[in-house]
Amino acid sequence: MYLLNALPALKKSGVEIEFLCLHPKGKQDGIIDFKKRMEENGIKCHSIPFSSFPFISSLRRIHSLIREGNFDLVHSHLIHADFLLAYYKKILNPRLKLVSTKHGYQEWYNNKYGFNPGFKKNNFYLRVARFAEKQCNASIAISKGLYKLYTGLNICQEDRLVHIPYGFDFPDDLKEDDRFRLSSQQFVLVGRLTAFKGHRYALEAIKHLTDEYPELKLLFVGSGPEEESLKSLSEELALDANVEFLGYSKEARSYMRNSDIVLVPSVSEGFGVVVLEAFSVSKPIICFDVPSLNEHIEQDVNGKLVEAYDVQAYAEAIKDLIDHPEKAKSFGLAGYQKLKEFYNLDRMTKQTLSFYHDLLS
């Protein structure tokens, strides 16, 4: 989503851009459609497969592409691209201007420690991240939480890491639609079914409310490795009538638009695009008070922040918005206003252009 928005916006601002997709050999799931969407926006695309270390064939193709393109700067995204481009720079092109955007960190670490850099687990991921960053001229962190994590883990130096939050322009054409309203009292949780998203805490909170609000229904929109355990927990809590697992859907914002509250009980988030999606349809949000969600949510202004893991407090926050619909509406409107005023594509594009300019000047 980030690249599909950011690259066309940068091109419209006068930057000549080409996109390189680095992918494991034999695995091209989604690449054809992604490249098609890029090219529809005038972005020339390339793809180079890689197999196993030392990636000689891949590095040669990367070198040929960069040499022919005569690029001023190469910008990598995510750990595999970070490593391959850093490795390429170290052994073949030490003068290359290389930057990286930090969109997240190792999922295992986030599941266990959140964004606390105090647990410096010297594992393979950390060593790869440090190696890649040593070759970068500068990097971008999409949230303050990631900025603190990467600097706290001694991956990035503070003076070479810049904070540029996401910004998106969502279409304003979503309407109320009964296809996405499954109950008169409906909440939605959108996101991959993985541990750090905190779905189990939402289930436990809902259990506190069903006696008083029997019509309550919680929709899970997403799929992932925790699906079976979450379904088992839902059954154990006798929530079959109150919970629906809908799987992945391209209509996530439509479910938000037609729900009353968006729940985000993640125990950590690299950014939390789901918050901006909820802002875009003017819906109130209830989050745990953790990075990076607490960067977007202002307590009792555009949502509610609850102490992490406190299921009872989370349930009480939901009840407060059920009982005070005018408050819920004001939160939603405030979120929409914040999206338009700050979390917009124009602001992100300008900050990224300034980052490039400072690096190349």
C-alpha positions, 0 to 999 in steps of 0.5 A: 500500500505504501509503495503503491501510493508513495511512488506515483506521488513522488513521480508526480513531484518530478522524481524519475523513479524505477521499481525493482522487485527482489523475490525468492527464485520461483516465488512470484506470488502477487508480483505480476499484479503489483507490477501492473499497478505500478506501470499503470501509474507510469513506474517502470518495473524490474524483477530479479530473483535471488536464491542462495548466498552469495547471490552472485547472479542476482548481484550481477543483474542488480549491478547491470541495472543500476549502472544502466540507470545511472541512478542518484539514489537507491531506496530499499524496503524490508529486510531482504532488500535491505540486505541484498542492496547493502551486500551489493554496495559493500562488494561491488559499488561502495559509492552508491547512495543507499537509503532504507525505510524501516516499516517494522521489525522481526515479528517474533521479537514484537510478539514477545517484547513489543517495541522495548529495545531493552531485550537486545536479542543478538540473533540472526535478524539483528545481525543482518539488520545491523550489517545492512544499516552500516551500508546505508547513508541514511534511513527513514523510520515510519513511527517514533516507536520504530525510531526508538527501537532501531536506535535502542537496538544500536542498528541505526544512529540517531543522526542518520535516522529520520522520522517520516510517518505514513500519509495516505489519501483514501477515497471518500466514497464509502456509504452505509451498506447492509452487506457489511452490517451483520448486527445492530451493534457491531465492532470490527477488528481488521488485521492479520491474525497473528499474536502481536495484533492482540485478537485474544484480548478483544475476545476476552473483553467482549466476553465481559459485555455480552450479558448486558449487550446480547446483540453485540457482534465482533467481526474479525477481518483477516487471516493468519497463523492464529486463526484456529487458536482464536476460533478455539478461544471464541468457542471456549468463551461461548462467543459463537453467536457474538463473533464472526471470522470473515477471513481476508477481505478487500472490503475491510474499510467497508466493514469499518464504515458499517461498524460502530467501533474499530478495535485495535488491541495490538501489543505493538505496531510498526505504524498501524495503518488500520488506524488511518483506515478507521480515521478515513471512515470517521469511526472511533478507535479503542487501542492499547497504549503502546507504540506506535498506536499512541502516536496517532490516538489522542486520549478522549479526542479521536479514540481511547487508549487503554493500558496494555493487556488490561482486558477489563479496562478495554471492556469498560472503554467499549461500554463507554462508547456504546453508552455514549454514541455522541462521544463515539461520533465526535471521536470519529470526526476528530480522527477524520480531521487528523487524517486530512490535516496531517496523515495525508499523502502530500505531507509524506511526499514533501518530507520524503523529497526533503530527505532525498534533497538533504542527502544528495546536496 
